[in-house]
Amino acid sequence: ETKSAPNPKDIIWENVSVPQRQILMRKTISSVMLFLGVIFWSMVVSFVTVISNMDIFSKQFPIIKTYSSTTLYRFLNNYLAIGLLLVLLNSLPLIFNFISRNYERIKLESEIQNSIMDRYFKYQLANVFVAVQIGSVATQL
């Protein structure tokens, strides 16, 4: 099978010498690890939700309870979990880029971008699924 040559600007020259078999093996390993990450994503979301709950912090640190009537306390209690999850979700493309470029050693920038988008979509889907599940559990209580 023949294909047209990629644009020279699309080639990552440091990765050209890596054998294709090694790339495929590393892609398989990283895909399995990232799949496990998607499965355990609910634990990450739950952990972030728990650690960002100001009521739990106020039980551990009684000094915080004195500020429970302030606007800042209410703001943090309402938005800290969302902010932490957004930071975590925004760091995922950087992590996926590092994996594709430095571990898997993919040879084309366009393939790296496709890999990042595919993985990010899967994590976003897992995030929505977890949010719906948490919401349905909350309404049952």
Protein Blocks (a to p, Z undefined) as FASTA:
>chain_A
ZZddddfklpcfklmmpcfklmmmmmmmmmmmmmmmmmmmmmmmmmmmmmmpmklmmmmm
mmlmmmmmpmklmmmmmmmmmmmmmmmmmmmmmmmmmmmmmmnopabfklmmmmmmmmmm
mmmmmmmmmmmmmmmmmmmZZ
